[in-house]
Amino acid sequence: MAGFLDRAKEQAQNALNQGKQKVDEVQQQRAGNDLLKKLGAAYYAERRGGGSAEATQAALSALEAHIASHGDGFLRGA
């Protein structure tokens, strides 16, 4: 009986870890998408005359830092 409970506990822990990993992935994708949206908005504002090249560069740098840390899977919808 103890072996069964140990296996059940291990399976529950594995499921919990997988759930946490998926939540982290979704949060990273959302953050990447938000940074990409900010870059687009900064670029649009710059092109329309209401933004600055510095704001566009800052948004690009933030996006590149995110990609360096978390990868570019959010760009492919992965």
Secondary structure, 3 states (H helix, E strand, C coil): CHHHHHHHHHHHHHHHHHHHHHHHHHHHHHHHHHHHHHHHHHHHHHHCCCCCHHHHHHHHHHHHHHHHHHCCHHHCCC
